[in-house]
Amino acid sequence: MNKLSIIGWDIGGAHLKAVLVDVTGKVLAASQVYCPLWRGLHELDSAVDKVLSEFNADKHVVTMTGELADIFQNRHAGVMQLAQFLQKKLAGQVKYYAGKQGFVAPNEVEINTANIASMNWLASVQYLAQNVQRALFLDIGSTTTDIALIHDGKAQVLGFNDAIRMQSDELVYTGVVRTPLMALAQKIPFAGQLVNVAAEHFATTADVYMLTGDLPLADNMADTADGAEKTIEASARRIARMIGCDAKGATISSWKNLAYAFKYAQMNQIKQAMLRQISLLEDCLDLSIVGAGAGSFLAHELANQLGFQYEPVSNFIIADKLNVNNDETINMAALCFSSYAVASLGNQC
C-alpha cells in the first residue's frame, strides 16, 4: 500500500475504471474491468477485487454512473447502495465526487446523491479546464458520448443531470461497444439500395468497429448481442441480421461496407450534437477538440471533418517518464480518463 498515492474510481454500469496517481498527479497504474452491474453487486465485488490485486492506496475518491443500473429502484437508492458497498470494501479514506459541491465524506452521501449521480463527465471537464482555456471535450465511451464546452477555463454547459444534458445534446446515448445498431438508423444504404433496419438487438456498435478495424479487441469487453464469439465472421453474421440477411448471402467486403454505413450514421449523430455546442460560441477559430474514451478514434475523425485541431486527452495526463510501461499506462489512463481526473482533483482536496 502506497500512502503517497490515491485511486480514482469510476463505477460504471458496464465497466469499472480505476487509476492510481501519486501526490504530484503522475499516473502510476490504470485498469478497466468489465462489470455488468445489472447482474448484481457481486459483479462489482469481483471487479474491485481484481483492481486491488493490481494496485492499492490508502486514499480513494469515487465517481459513478452505475446508480442507473436497473438493480436499483432509483438513482438515490443506487448511489446509497454503491457508497455503502464501497465503504465496506475499500480500506482507508473514501470520498465521493459530488460535482459542484466538490468531494463529500461518506456521512454526507445521503444528502448529496443528486450531486453524485452521473457526474464523472464533470470531473473530466473540471480537470481539463485547469489545463486548457478553450476546447470542446468529447468523451465517446462504450455506451454514451459526453460533450462539453470549455470556455475561458470554465465549463460552459447547460445541464447537470442526465435529463437536461440529453435534451441539450451534452449527453448522447451512443457509444462504440454496447449501442444496438437499431438506435443508429431506421434505414441504411446497402448494395446500392436504402434498406430497412430491424428493430431487434441483433448486433451492436462493437460489431461495426470490429469490421472497420477501429476497435481493439482489448477495448471490446462487453458481451455480444448473441453471446457468441468476437470475430470478423461472427460480427458479419450479426450485422447481416440487421437487414434481414444471412452473412453467406454476400461477401465479407459487403458486410464491411455496411459497417461503414452504420459508422457514418453514428458519426452524424455525434456531429450534430457537437455542432449544437459549437454554435453557442461567437468565434470558434481557435477551438480544439479534446477526445477521450474507447471511441476517441471517432473524435479524431470528427475533428478532421469539421476542420478543428484535435488533441488526444493523453496530452493532459501526467506520467512518470522513468516508467518502462509509460505508453501503456498513459493509454489506459486515457481510456479511464474520468478516473484519472477524479484522482487528480482528489489530490487537491
C-alpha positions as CSV (number, residue, x, y, z in Angstrom):
1,M,0.0,0.0,0.0
2,N,1.4,3.4,-1.0
3,K,0.5,6.1,1.5
4,L,1.5,8.8,-1.0
5,S,-1.0,7.8,-3.7
6,I,-4.7,7.9,-4.4
7,I,-7.0,5.8,-6.5
8,G,-9.7,7.4,-8.6
9,W,-12.7,5.1,-9.2
10,D,-15.4,5.4,-11.8
11,I,-18.2,2.9,-11.1
12,G,-20.0,2.5,-14.3
13,G,-22.9,0.3,-15.3
14,A,-20.8,-1.9,-17.6
15,H,-17.2,-1.2,-16.6
16,L,-15.2,-0.4,-13.5
17,K,-12.4,2.0,-14.1
18,A,-9.6,2.8,-11.7
19,V,-6.5,5.0,-11.9
20,L,-3.7,5.3,-9.3
21,V,-1.8,8.6,-9.1
22,D,0.8,9.9,-6.8
23,V,0.7,13.2,-4.8
24,T,2.2,15.1,-7.8
25,G,-0.6,13.8,-10.1
26,K,1.5,11.4,-12.0
27,V,-0.3,8.3,-13.1
28,L,1.2,5.1,-11.7
29,A,-1.3,2.5,-12.9
30,A,-4.7,2.2,-14.6
31,S,-7.2,-0.6,-15.1
32,Q,-10.6,-1.2,-16.7
33,V,-12.6,-4.2,-15.8
34,Y,-15.8,-5.4,-17.4
35,C,-18.5,-5.2,-14.7
36,P,-22.1,-5.8,-15.9
37,L,-23.6,-4.2,-12.8
38,W,-27.2,-5.0,-13.9
39,R,-26.4,-8.7,-12.9
40,G,-25.9,-7.7,-9.3
41,L,-23.4,-6.2,-6.8
42,H,-21.4,-9.4,-6.9
43,E,-20.0,-8.3,-10.3
44,L,-18.7,-5.1,-8.7
45,D,-17.3,-7.1,-5.8
46,S,-15.2,-9.2,-8.2
47,A,-14.2,-6.2,-10.3
48,V,-12.9,-4.3,-7.3
49,D,-11.0,-7.3,-6.1
50,K,-9.3,-7.5,-9.5
51,V,-8.2,-3.9,-9.4
52,L,-7.0,-4.2,-5.8
53,S,-4.9,-7.2,-6.7
54,E,-3.1,-5.0,-9.2
55,F,-2.7,-1.8,-7.1
56,N,-3.9,-0.2,-3.9
57,A,-3.7,3.0,-1.8
58,D,-5.0,4.3,1.5
59,K,-7.0,7.1,-0.1
60,H,-9.9,6.7,-2.6
61,V,-12.1,9.1,-4.5
62,V,-15.2,7.8,-6.3
63,T,-17.4,9.0,-9.1
64,M,-20.1,6.9,-10.7
65,T,-22.8,6.3,-13.3
66,G,-23.6,2.8,-12.1
67,E,-26.5,4.1,-10.0
68,L,-28.5,3.9,-13.2
69,A,-28.3,0.1,-13.3
70,D,-31.8,-1.5,-13.1
71,I,-30.9,-3.5,-10.0
72,F,-31.6,-0.2,-8.1
73,Q,-35.0,1.2,-7.6
74,N,-33.9,4.8,-8.5
75,R,-30.7,6.9,-8.6
76,H,-30.9,7.8,-4.9
77,A,-31.0,4.2,-3.9
78,G,-28.3,3.3,-6.4
79,V,-25.9,5.9,-5.1
80,M,-26.6,4.9,-1.5
81,Q,-26.1,1.2,-2.1
82,L,-22.9,1.7,-4.1
83,A,-21.5,4.0,-1.4
84,Q,-22.4,1.6,1.4
85,F,-20.7,-1.2,-0.6
86,L,-17.5,0.7,-1.2
87,Q,-17.3,1.8,2.5
88,K,-17.0,-1.8,3.4
89,K,-14.8,-2.8,0.5
90,L,-12.2,-0.1,0.4
91,A,-9.6,0.4,3.3
92,G,-8.6,3.9,4.2
93,Q,-10.2,7.2,3.4
94,V,-13.0,7.3,0.9
95,K,-14.6,10.4,-0.6
96,Y,-17.2,10.9,-3.3
97,Y,-17.2,13.4,-6.1
98,A,-20.3,15.5,-5.9
99,G,-19.9,17.8,-8.9
100,K,-20.1,21.5,-8.0
101,Q,-20.2,20.5,-4.3
102,G,-16.7,19.1,-4.5
103,F,-15.8,15.9,-2.6
104,V,-18.0,14.7,0.3
105,A,-17.5,12.3,3.1
106,P,-19.5,9.0,3.5
107,N,-21.8,10.6,6.1
108,E,-22.7,13.3,3.5
109,V,-23.6,11.0,0.7
110,E,-27.3,10.7,1.6
111,I,-28.0,14.4,1.2
112,N,-25.8,14.7,-1.9
113,T,-27.0,11.7,-4.0
114,A,-28.3,14.0,-6.8
115,N,-24.9,15.7,-6.9
116,I,-23.0,12.4,-7.0
117,A,-25.1,10.6,-9.6
118,S,-23.6,10.5,-13.1
119,M,-21.1,13.3,-12.5
120,N,-18.0,11.6,-13.9
121,W,-18.1,13.8,-17.0
122,L,-17.9,16.9,-14.9
123,A,-14.8,15.6,-13.1
124,S,-13.1,15.2,-16.5
125,V,-14.2,18.7,-17.6
126,Q,-13.2,20.3,-14.3
127,Y,-9.7,18.8,-14.6
128,L,-9.3,19.7,-18.3
129,A,-10.4,23.3,-17.5
130,Q,-7.4,23.6,-15.3
131,N,-5.2,22.8,-18.2
132,V,-6.9,24.3,-21.3
133,Q,-8.7,27.6,-21.8
134,R,-10.9,26.7,-24.7
135,A,-11.9,23.3,-26.1
136,L,-14.8,21.0,-26.9
137,F,-14.4,17.9,-24.8
138,L,-15.7,14.8,-26.5
139,D,-15.7,11.5,-24.4
140,I,-17.0,8.7,-26.6
141,G,-17.3,5.6,-24.4
142,S,-18.8,2.1,-24.8
143,T,-22.4,3.3,-24.2
144,T,-22.6,7.1,-24.2
145,T,-21.0,10.2,-25.5
146,D,-20.3,13.3,-23.3
147,I,-19.9,16.6,-25.0
148,A,-18.9,19.8,-23.0
149,L,-17.6,23.2,-24.0
150,I,-14.7,24.7,-22.0
151,H,-14.5,28.5,-22.4
152,D,-12.2,30.8,-20.5
153,G,-11.0,27.9,-18.4
154,K,-14.6,27.0,-17.3
155,A,-17.2,24.5,-18.2
156,Q,-19.9,26.1,-20.4
157,V,-22.7,23.6,-20.1
158,L,-26.4,23.8,-19.7
159,G,-27.1,20.5,-17.8
160,F,-26.0,19.0,-14.6
161,N,-28.3,16.0,-14.7
162,D,-28.9,13.4,-17.4
163,A,-32.4,14.7,-18.4
164,I,-31.2,18.2,-19.1
165,R,-27.9,17.0,-20.6
166,M,-29.8,14.7,-23.0
167,Q,-32.2,17.4,-24.1
168,S,-29.3,19.8,-24.7
169,D,-27.2,17.3,-26.6
170,E,-24.5,17.3,-24.0
171,L,-25.2,13.6,-23.4
172,V,-25.8,11.5,-26.4
173,Y,-26.8,7.9,-25.7
174,T,-24.5,6.3,-28.3
175,G,-21.2,4.5,-27.8
176,V,-18.7,2.3,-29.7
177,V,-19.4,-1.0,-28.0
178,R,-22.8,-1.5,-26.5
179,T,-25.2,0.6,-28.6
180,P,-27.7,-1.5,-30.6
181,L,-27.5,-0.8,-34.3
182,M,-31.2,-0.2,-34.5
183,A,-30.6,3.0,-32.5
184,L,-28.4,4.4,-35.3
185,A,-30.7,4.4,-38.2
186,Q,-34.1,3.1,-39.4
187,K,-32.8,2.8,-43.0
188,I,-29.2,2.2,-44.2
189,P,-27.5,2.0,-47.6
190,F,-26.6,-1.5,-48.7
191,A,-25.7,-2.8,-52.2
192,G,-27.0,0.2,-53.9
193,Q,-30.3,0.4,-52.1
194,L,-31.7,2.1,-49.0
195,V,-32.8,-0.9,-46.8
196,N,-34.8,-1.1,-43.6
197,V,-33.1,-1.8,-40.3
198,A,-34.6,-4.4,-38.0
199,A,-35.8,-3.1,-34.6
200,E,-34.0,-6.0,-32.9
201,H,-31.0,-6.4,-30.7
202,F,-29.1,-8.5,-33.3
203,A,-25.9,-6.5,-33.3
204,T,-24.1,-3.7,-31.6
205,T,-21.6,-1.0,-32.5
206,A,-18.8,-3.3,-31.3
207,D,-19.6,-5.4,-34.4
208,V,-19.4,-2.3,-36.6
209,Y,-15.9,-1.3,-35.3
210,M,-14.7,-4.9,-35.3
211,L,-15.5,-5.0,-39.1
212,T,-14.0,-1.5,-39.7
213,G,-10.9,-2.4,-37.7
214,D,-11.2,0.7,-35.4
215,L,-11.9,-1.1,-32.1
216,P,-9.1,-3.1,-30.5
217,L,-10.3,-6.4,-29.0
218,A,-9.0,-5.3,-25.6
219,D,-11.5,-2.4,-25.6
220,N,-14.4,-4.7,-26.6
221,M,-15.2,-6.2,-23.2
222,A,-19.0,-6.4,-23.4
223,D,-21.0,-9.4,-24.3
224,T,-22.0,-9.7,-27.9
225,A,-25.7,-9.5,-28.8
226,D,-26.0,-13.2,-29.4
227,G,-23.4,-14.3,-26.8
228,A,-21.2,-15.7,-29.5
229,E,-17.5,-15.0,-30.3
230,K,-15.9,-11.7,-31.2
231,T,-14.5,-12.4,-34.7
232,I,-14.9,-10.8,-38.1
233,E,-17.1,-13.6,-39.3
234,A,-19.3,-13.5,-36.2
235,S,-19.7,-9.7,-36.4
236,A,-20.6,-10.1,-40.1
237,R,-23.2,-12.7,-39.2
238,R,-24.7,-10.4,-36.6
239,I,-24.7,-7.2,-38.7
240,A,-26.3,-9.1,-41.7
241,R,-29.3,-9.9,-39.5
242,M,-29.9,-6.2,-39.0
243,I,-31.1,-6.0,-42.6
244,G,-32.8,-9.4,-42.7
245,C,-29.9,-11.3,-44.3
246,D,-27.6,-14.2,-43.7
247,A,-23.9,-13.4,-43.9
248,K,-23.4,-16.1,-46.5
249,G,-25.6,-14.1,-48.8
250,A,-22.8,-11.5,-49.5
251,T,-19.0,-11.2,-49.2
252,I,-17.2,-10.0,-46.2
253,S,-16.3,-6.8,-48.1
254,S,-20.1,-6.1,-48.5
255,W,-20.6,-6.5,-44.7
256,K,-17.7,-4.2,-44.0
257,N,-19.3,-1.7,-46.3
258,L,-22.5,-2.0,-44.3
259,A,-20.4,-1.5,-41.1
260,Y,-19.0,1.7,-42.5
261,A,-22.6,2.9,-43.3
262,F,-23.5,2.4,-39.6
263,K,-20.3,4.1,-38.6
264,Y,-21.1,7.2,-40.5
265,A,-24.7,7.2,-39.2
266,Q,-23.3,7.2,-35.7
267,M,-20.8,9.9,-36.5
268,N,-23.6,12.1,-37.9
269,Q,-25.5,11.7,-34.6
270,I,-22.5,12.9,-32.7
271,K,-21.6,15.6,-35.2
272,Q,-25.0,17.2,-34.9
273,A,-24.7,17.3,-31.1
274,M,-21.2,18.8,-31.4
275,L,-22.4,21.5,-33.9
276,R,-25.1,22.5,-31.4
277,Q,-22.5,23.1,-28.8
278,I,-20.1,24.9,-31.1
279,S,-23.0,27.2,-32.3
280,L,-23.0,28.7,-28.8
281,L,-19.6,30.3,-29.5
282,E,-19.3,33.7,-31.2
283,D,-15.9,32.7,-32.5
284,C,-14.6,29.1,-32.9
285,L,-11.5,29.7,-34.9
286,D,-9.1,28.7,-32.1
287,L,-11.3,25.9,-30.8
288,S,-9.7,22.4,-30.4
289,I,-11.4,19.1,-29.9
290,V,-10.1,17.0,-27.0
291,G,-11.0,13.4,-27.4
292,A,-11.3,10.6,-24.8
293,G,-12.7,7.2,-24.3
294,A,-12.8,3.9,-26.3
295,G,-14.3,5.9,-29.2
296,S,-11.6,8.6,-29.3
297,F,-10.8,7.5,-32.9
298,L,-14.3,8.9,-33.8
299,A,-13.5,12.1,-32.0
300,H,-10.3,12.4,-34.1
301,E,-12.2,11.8,-37.4
302,L,-14.9,14.2,-36.4
303,A,-12.4,16.9,-35.6
304,N,-10.9,16.4,-39.0
305,Q,-14.3,16.5,-40.7
306,L,-15.1,19.8,-39.0
307,G,-11.7,21.4,-39.6
308,F,-10.7,21.7,-35.9
309,Q,-7.4,20.8,-34.3
310,Y,-7.5,17.5,-32.4
311,E,-5.8,16.8,-29.1
312,P,-5.9,13.4,-27.5
313,V,-6.7,13.5,-23.8
314,S,-3.4,11.7,-23.2
315,N,-1.7,15.1,-23.8
316,F,-3.2,16.2,-20.4
317,I,-2.1,13.1,-18.4
318,I,1.0,13.5,-16.3
319,A,3.1,10.4,-16.2
320,D,6.4,9.1,-14.8
321,K,8.9,9.3,-17.7
322,L,11.0,6.6,-15.9
323,N,8.2,4.1,-16.0
324,V,9.1,1.4,-18.5
325,N,5.4,0.8,-19.2
326,N,4.8,4.5,-19.7
327,D,2.9,4.4,-23.0
328,E,0.7,1.5,-22.0
329,T,-0.2,3.2,-18.7
330,I,-1.0,6.5,-20.3
331,N,-3.2,4.8,-22.9
332,M,-5.1,3.0,-20.2
333,A,-5.4,6.2,-18.2
334,A,-6.8,8.0,-21.3
335,L,-9.4,5.2,-21.7
336,C,-10.3,5.7,-18.0
337,F,-9.9,9.5,-18.1
338,S,-12.7,10.2,-15.7
339,S,-10.9,8.1,-13.1
340,Y,-7.7,9.9,-13.7
341,A,-9.4,13.3,-13.5
342,V,-11.2,12.5,-10.2
343,A,-8.0,11.2,-8.7
344,S,-6.1,14.3,-9.7
345,L,-8.9,16.5,-8.3
346,G,-8.9,14.4,-5.2
347,N,-5.3,15.2,-4.7
348,Q,-6.2,18.8,-4.4
349,C,-8.7,18.4,-1.6
